[in-house]
Each structure stands twice: as structure tokens, then as C-alpha cells.
Amino acid sequence: MGTIDAAAEAVSVGVRQAGDMMVMYGSTMFFIGICEGNKSEQSLWSAPWLFENEFALMAGTSTSGTITQWFKKEFAKDLDSDEALQILSEMAEKSPIGSKNLITLPYFSGERTPIQDPNACGIIFGLNLTHKREDIYRSIIEGISYGANHIIETFMQSDFIPNKLFAVGGGVKNKIWTSSISNISCLSQELKSKTIGASYGNSFLAALSQGDVGISDIDSWNKTNDIIKPKPSIIYEEQFKIFKKLYENNNIKFDLSHSSLNDYNFKLFYDDNFYNEFVSTGSTEAFAVTGAGTTNLTLSYQNLSLIHISEPTRPERISYSGLWVEKKRGGGGGGGG
């Protein structure tokens, strides 16, 4: 007797009534909200819940804790690996709210909810010479939290108003992360004594199936340990507006088939680690890439992303590329690039 991990996590922390929402902190973030009836929303997933006549709306990010692991590996090599995340969090506490005007777009491997764009990419916006490692790390945590708030906002726009948020998962140990989500969303989160509870939730479901417990008994199985209360900030309010515009204003694509581009040549430069799978062409066509060098693009390649996407979950394949646009020579058209 049991269910999938996210649903079991939700059960383990007491998500059981309409308006209850689980916020799962992990390598990615996952959200489950219990609904009174079956709701349909393009940006969210709708499905029957675990019990008869119950339904849920769900959402998830593509990366969250994964980004902190990437940062630790690439920018905290001087720290003990086992303690690095804790040390980085302590350092980040010294950085002020808003990370000295840094805003991170956490789409380091595309994004699921709510933009549903596998080609979205990460941005660290506002860097200058005054920023330190702790500012960037805090900005990453706050960026993940802005992404979470974007999801919560999408739930609300779908007529789901969360009554209670239940935090669960390994990431709840990161106080900046949990507090940032409450401060940005202006919603409290309930933190239970057991915060990694998929197996615990499934054990409870097994006991429930045998009639040994009632559904409300989960509150005595896993008691509330803390309430994370929001401390709203105008800084977060203003940065969240910029956060949403960053994706909108940087989601730039060339339509290489457009007649206005017939007078231009397009060339893609890449290094040894460049792989076909990281190129978004907007079609099923692919071009051969072997070794470092360049490749010419023809007009059949449509919607090539301006910004190259790398894969943070496989850092050995992170690579670099650039798109060169050059005016064709001859026929009265001058050179240039």
C-alpha cells in the first residue's frame, strides 16, 4: 500500500483538506494543492487525489537544490564538500535581502511550471565588482524562491487559494530558502518534526488501509515543530516584478527563415564539448557537430535560441557557443558583422 514520492510526502506532513498545499524542497521543487473539485489549468497539472472524490493541482520546477549543488562544485572548491552548503548558507546570511540588487533566474535546465519552456536558461542579473560569493549564493536561493512564488501566484490565478502551506524535504534545513519563500509569498509555512517523509507517508497510508488509524491521526504521528511566518519586504516585491520580466525580455529567438534575413549569413561557433542536444532549432532537424570549430546555418534552421543552453545536471558537458550574424558581401551590400 503506497503512492508516489511527492504524494506520500504530502500525506506525511498532513496535507489532506481543500486549500492545503505541500511545498517540497529538494533537487527540484514540487507543489500539491488539494481542491474541492476537479480544476483544469493549462500551466498546472490536474489529477485525482488519493481518496475518493478528491482532486489536486500540481506543479514543479526543473531545478532548485540542483543549482546549489552546481554552485558548490564550481565556486566552493575551497570548502569541505560535506560542509560546503551549510557554510555557504551561513555566508549568505551576511548578505542583505535582495542580495545587493542581484536577481537570479533559476532556469538552469529549462523550466516546467509555469512557463513550460525546456529552452529557458538561467541569468544572474545585476553583477558588479562589489558582489561577493555570498551575494551570488543568496541571490540563487532568492531566485529559486521567486520561481516558487511564481508558481503559487499561478495557483491563485487558477482560483486555488492556499489556506495552509506545509514545507517538506531536505531543503527545509536551509533557513534562507524557507524564509525567502514565506517573505516573498507573504504566506506562513508549517514545518513538521519529520521533514523527509515519503516512506513515513506510505507507512501511514498502509496503517490507514488496515483501519488502524484515521486520516486526521497524521497530526499526532507528525507534530508541528515550527511555523515560518512571513516578513514582507518592498525589496522582494519590486524584485519579483523584475524577475518575471527577465524571462520575458530575454526569451529572444531568431526566425532564420524570415525573408528579411536573406541578406545575412549565420554561423555557430562552439567548443569541444558542444553537443547537438543543446541546440534549440525549433524543428526536428539537427546538424553535425564534431570537435571545436564552426558550422554554417541555412535558412531551414528556424528559431535557433540566441542563448545557448547547458546542462547543469551533467557538468562535464557544460560548453560554450556563440551565434555570429554577418551581412552578405556583394550585390551592393557591404561587409559587417
C-alpha positions, 0 to 999 in steps of 0.5 A: 500500500503506497503512492508516489514520492511527492504524494506520500510526502504530502500525506506525511506532513498532513496535507489532506483538506481543500486549500492545503498545499505541500511545498517540497524542497529538494533537487527540484521543487514540487507543489500539491494543492488539494481542491474541492473539485476537479480544476483544469489549468493549462500551466498546472497539472490536474489529477485525482487525489488519493481518496475518493472524490478528491482532486489536486493541482500540481506543479514543479520546477526543473531545478532548485537544490540542483543549482546549489549543488552546481554552485558548490562544485564550481565556486566552493572548491575551497570548502569541505564538500560535506560542509560546503552548503551549510557554510555557504548558507551561513555566508549568505546570511551576511548578505542583505535581502535582495542580495545587493540588487542581484536577481537570479533566474533559476532556469538552469535546465529549462523550466516546467511550471509555469512557463513550460519552456525546456529552452529557458536558461538561467541569468544572474542579473545585476553583477558588479565588482562589489558582489561577493560569493555570498551575494551570488549564493543568496541571490540563487536561493532568492531566485529559486524562491521567486520561481516558487512564488511564481508558481503559487501566484499561478495557483491563485490565478487558477482560483486555488487559494492556499489556506495552509502551506506545509514545507517538506524535504531536505531543503527545509534545513536551509533557513534562507530558502524557507524564509525567502519563500514565506517573505516573498509569498507573504504566506506562513509555512508549517514545518513538521518534526519529520521533514523527509517523509515519503516512506513515513507517508506510505507507512501511514497510508498502509496503517490507514488501509488496515483501519488502524488509524484515521486520516486526521491521526497524521497530526499526532504521528507528525507534530508541528515543530515550527511555523515560518511566518512571513516578513514582507519586504518592498525589496522582494516585491519590486524584485519579483516584478523584475524577475518575471520580466527577465524571462520575458525580455530575454526569451529572444529567438531568431526566425532564420527563415524570415525573408528579411534575413536573406541578406545575412549569413549565420554561423555557430561557433562552439567548443569541444564539448558542444553537443547537438542536444543543446541546440534549440532549432525549433524543428526536428532537424539537427546538424553535425557537430564534431570537435571545436570549430564552426558550422554554417546555418541555412535558412531551414534552421528556424528559431535557433535560441540566441542563448545557448543552453547547458546542462547543469545536471551533467557538468562535464558537458557544460560548453560554450557557443556563440551565434555570429550574424554577418551581412552578405558581401556583394550585390551592393551590400557591404561587409559587417558583422 
